[in-house]
Amino acid sequence: MKISKLYLTIYNTFQLLGWTFILAIFLYTLFFIGVRLIPINTFNTLAFFQTLALMEMIHIIIGIVRSPLIVTMLQYMSRIFILWFCGYIHVESQNSTITSSYVLIWSITEIIRYAYYTGKLTNTEIPFVDKLRYSAFLILYPCGVTCEMISNWLAMKKVNWRFRLYFKQDIRWIIYIQMTVWLFFSLSVFIYLLNQRKKFFIRDKNQSKIKI
């Protein structure tokens, strides 16, 4: 096995375990502690694994992964903004229902994605995971974007209040710009994902014909 393939196998397996752990924290908090504490209980682990995912841009740049760099950057932009600009500055500003929704959506999305990548790298692909990879986003992606937008909007007043208190600066314009840019580009990302889905099912259909 090449070093790059071994590294990617370890990386994707680690991310798969990490997001599974996040989902476990989410479910434990939801059923045994209370939905209001989900933002606080999941924040540190969520922030670690989501920030670690920025490595995927480096993977593309150095050529060990073939994927559009811009699309990858856009997919993570909103998440990183929510986690480090809104969540880290004032984690209590995150509405528990909305935060619970996007933590669940992100976890399911990434578990499917990293399970798919790990399967490809280790030649242990599971057919239904492949299909989930190219179908689940039809529901998860629009729901995720909606939750991210609402989360930004709800956090804006409290985050801005803290900036005004300590730095005497009104930073609402930063959130307005981020929301506008992400809303515009999220449509482009969604169209890209639809095209990838179409290619996958055409390829899958052709392979099925060959087997027959």
Phi, psi and omega in degrees: 000132178296153180300318181297320180291320178298315179300313181296325177296315179296315181300310183292324177294318178298317178294320178300314178294321180297313181289331174294321177295319177300316178297322179295318177298316179303309183293320179297315180295318181299314187269335186244344181241308179140143185299332183296335183264001179301315180303318183285316184292330183263348192301307186300313180293318179299314181297321181296307185287328178288322177291322177301329181296345175296341175301336182294335174289323177293321178303319180290316183298318182275355170090013179271351175226136177260108180197149180295123183297316183298316180299317179298317178298316182295323181296329183264346186304309184293320180297313180297321179298313180297315185291311189263333180270318181263306185294312183292318181295320183206078186299331180292345181285347181283121178299130187298321181291314181293315179299317178302320181295312183284333174296317178295314180297312179300316183299311180298316180302312185285327176298316178297314184296311183287331174294321178296311181296317180297319177298318179296317184288331183255006181057038177235047184294139176251120186310316184290333176292319177302315181290323176298320180305323184254012179229324185299329182296339180302329177259314187294320184294307178300321179294319180296314179299317179299314179296321179295318179296314180296319180299314177301316183296316181289327182281341190304312184297315183289320178294317179297320179300319180293319178296318179294325181292315186264327186242359180057035182234139174267115185248017180300328182298329179296316180292321177300315180296314180300315182294320180294312181297314182293321179298321180292311185281338179298327177295320178296318179296318180296319177297319177300316180296323177297319178295320178296322178297316180299315179298318181298313184287331173294314179297318180296321179294318180295320179294325178295321179295320181295319180296322178294000000 
